[in-house]
Amino acid sequence: MAFRTLTPLLSTAFALSLSACGGGTEAEGFACTAEVRTSVLVTALDTRSAPIPSASVTYQINDGPAQVKVCPASGACPVGAEQSGRFKLTVSKVGFVSAAAEVQVNRDVCHVFTEQVTVVLREAP
């Protein structure tokens, strides 16, 4: 008898916990938030670990077309929005030697898991 009483309570608690996720869309029975997450956060540093402002990131997702993102002055550069897959990145800045990196971005039912990539650029000879 206690089991029958407990089951509706658990169902109600579970439904309330899902609705607490936010007012986003539902995907496969999950309540998703309307938040848009960055796929990769690229930080360009010089050899002294100082941020390199306005570096450029050329990237491809799953060998698709190349796209270019100019980073803000802070040096941290958001690349892609809710896009998953294999990211090939090339970071460049005038006066520095370009550097490349690759990262796999995964996702769950609702959002990507943001990957952080730090690239160190050496000063050009």
Summary of the structure (lengths in Angstrom):
residues: 125
radius of gyration: 20.9
end to end distance: 79.8
largest distance: 79.8
contacts: 341
relative contact order: 0.22
helix: 14%
strand: 45%
